[in-house]
């Protein structure tokens, strides 16, 4: 009886037998380092340098030299920890006065804020934020109220942060999931130990849909000019106290949309002011930031 050798060729047998490259051992960037060992799996980085020791290679690190979590709130390619304007897109990172606050986010481009007191991109919900009114919930890199709050809602307070400087800025970023309309209001500001508010409100109290005004509260006798908020673009609401003059601003990445200067404060600001955010339904708060001068 004669035996004939039988040769079976199996296409892709390495993969069937588990002998081929896996997703972990593949090398997407072609630098000779398998993906599962590569500190920059999508950026060629054969030297694998990681000077800040945060596990991300220098070649793809959003903050080279500073250990961080690689979060980039404004998506400008610069990580929050080292971004001179972490809440406003600013890829150039210009800082003409050298105060570590970028030109793009300084009030009127003058030397006002020199120290960043707090920045919260709301990746998690810090226990520092508390409320006795409408509940807030954490989404994906944002927070929002769970229901439409009433006019007298106490807001979301940062109980761990106290501001005593006579010149400061508090700011929130926000996106709307619909056009803003009559009755909508959103605010950011501070309260004193007795709960008295001072801040900036975006209020839609006009008869025409989409037209809203920014106003410094306690309420002035007149509202600023109308501003249109007609799509869910990322915007900023900013309250500024510069000396004794409070200012309210609405901005987006292209610049200032509208502002309102409040009445001169004729009394010294109290110390230990607590930042507060006033939310509304269908609006997501993307970040909070505070500076002082």
Steps between C-alpha positions, in 0.01 A plus 500: 500500500643831396457813718487840342583810702202728545567870521219729618547870464287703735460866413550715808605202715714720722194694600295180544767346720565823685849534355450825308529855628227606738364849543724538804818386327437686173698816434263766367756780477780284358760602756595146597316509834189276536180691578465349846848624595502825303467824698371665181328221304383728215806730487840371393712513815788252483686655796193471731607800705269598788671778693207572732437133582125510437501199268443702183800549272638848440422466129123497564475656847256794518709646784862388451694540822190506723341180630131525408193302394518616134165678517453788255177685583508751213643256242786729397774238531626628835412307817303670776786490750732715286244691289514877554131518402361158593139597429551686171664362186847654484751287308753786474523541881602867480566669834621855434516605865655176628241442772425140395153602383474497121425812299197326351315475830613815684229760549539760222857370459613700805685380807209403721507134602843384607426188702276210407309402812308205364429312179247217484432327165232285667656168406382394845264667745707645783345492848598867524190579294185499713139611466185511710280557195459323167725197468787490251629198308829406337502424130788436263746776586216734608233559763136608482195550718253212523197731469417862426589696817286779639601866500611478865700180461822536708715360220804274506758632746872433525520480877875432497597818312491844659581820310615807694673696223341831388570401138398156375334307220272197516401326180301201375501338159170370371328334207126504431320200354235728349444865416461717809154652536276716713542421869846343475769625739854394584736659749843502661625717785566506873304519824597640837466330838133606518422354158470835321582450129717708270551366153438478130179370346406409145124560498253444220208722594425648163191409300705382204655151511881477517554860616660513841681762701790495745458691821685559825292412805382646735292615206575831331230729363561383144625188325787486255444462127361174369720203422390207286560149634356289221707183489689270739842654440739519792470837675634672812317701765738714706456724804776755560555729796776745410547738789145617574355440151321170435483380138306216338621340174383234257777366278578218261821392323464780244495766769261719699128476416354740755583672825334708770659726761313510828459787740812598693529316829497771763585270788808287556459144382463257791768237546458125460269518200377159383475428124158385382355366172134533407392240244202442276344206321656394166827682570820314590772671705835392356744669738546750782800726547593776746785751495604778734726803464 
